[in-house]
Amino acid sequence: MVPLAIHEFKTHNLLRCSVDDMGMDVESIRKDFPILDRKLPNGKQLVYFDNAATSQKPQCVIDAMSEYYSEYNSNAHRANHTLADEATTALEGARKSISSFFGTSPEQMVYTSGATEAINLVSYGWARENLSSGDVIVLTEMEHHADIVPWQQLSKEKGVEVRYVPIDTDSFTLDMDAFEVAVSGASLVCVVHTSNVLGIRNPIERIVELSHSQGARVLLDCAQGAPHERISFDQSGVDFMAISAHKMGGPTGIGCLLVKRDAMEQMTPFMTGGSMIKTVSVEGSTFQEGHAMLETGTPRIAEAIGWGAAVEWLDRHDMKEIHSHINRIASWTAEQISEIDGITVYGDPTRGDSSGAVSFLHDSIQSQDLALLLDEGGFAVRTGHHCAQPLMDALGVPSTNRASFWLYNTMDEAEAFVEHLRYVVDRFSDK
């Protein structure tokens, strides 16, 4: 049986209507994303289900970056001519918009290349200055490699102890009993807000409470959480928060680290050079204070402007409606594909706090092959270990396929995806 095209799935079942008609004009939203009209080389309509890797960009983000390059391209914080003033104003205006979106002040925000650099900034700028042999860092099995490797390197260099909190492989949630044991005597707790593989949101509020009761600072990786939940840095109580722009409608190459004031006072420069200095002489150098000390070299001006446009665009939408929309599509998709022979779903996308990531694996079709067969139908999904090999080890699999949804995805797309997956499995699986 050949799968039907997307337009042939214009059904009017109750579930589809409840998704697309709950206060969100999804068709209008889709018009803001030019790439969604793309046809692939084989003539298939693109269905983009790889949002946990990177989201698509609304036209306003593309326009804002293009306008900078075409109308006032100049280096910020470097000169007094008109273009430089306009670039500086735009760069710092974006900082205000982004920090406000995350419920904090511009002074607490450090521009980085993304969440990976933000985590490394904590490792090099805070931990190496404040931790020593015998201190304890707590991680979890569900961390992205960006929140594992820096701490392994620090352990080699400084002799700090790294503890890993396991997941409960039945519920796919963090083992909080084990966390309560691991956090005893810890100096730093590093935890992902939402798993990029499982879509599970960790109990951040409880984690922060337990960590601070032990005197430990908390680093929260919000790369996956930020596109799905309105997160307030100040209200969260965490000490450090790492964020990437490109998963929430912004461009690649830009992110930030949000830092509590008292923690920032304990930090030293991660990189040195221009901008972050007060004075330089042949005898030595003195440094700026606060976030200015931690940003060196030519700023990511166009990227920051694009991110500022993205958060202003997102701010026009209700994040709770967005989350509900995504969660309903993911829940339905997970329930449908779990009924396909040979398919196992990892995680629980039916949870109310799931981010919309649906990880799955077929028992006889290799994940890479399955991804290519899905691409033949126009469906873009992620394949591999998702930069989370310790989690793959805990799950007992080498890799998974992952469909991940965002606000512009529709139930029509999900229905077509499930039908195509059924077709692929029926045709290519070992029976």
Secondary structure, 3 states (H helix, E strand, C coil): CCCCCHHHHCCCCHHHHHHHCCCCCHHHHHCCCHHHHCECCCCCECEECECCCCCCCCHHHHHHHHHHHHHCCCCCCCCCCHHHHHHHHHHHHHHHHHHHHCCCCHHHEEEECCHHHHHHHHHHHHHHHHCCCCCEEEEECCCCHHHCHHHHHHHHHHCCEEEEECEECCCCEECHHHHHHHCCCCCEEEEECECCCCCCECCHHHHHHHHHHCCCEEEEECCCCCCCCCCCHHHHCCCEEEEECCCCCCCCCCEEEEECHHHHCCCCCCCCCCCCEEEEECCEEEECCHHHHHCCCCCCHHHHHHHHHHHHHHCCCCHHHHHHHHHHHHHHHHHHHCCCCCEEEECCCCCCCCCCEEEEEECCCCHHHHHHHHHHCCEECEEECCCCHHHHHHHCCCCEEEEECCCCCCHHHHHHHHHHHHHHHHHHCCC
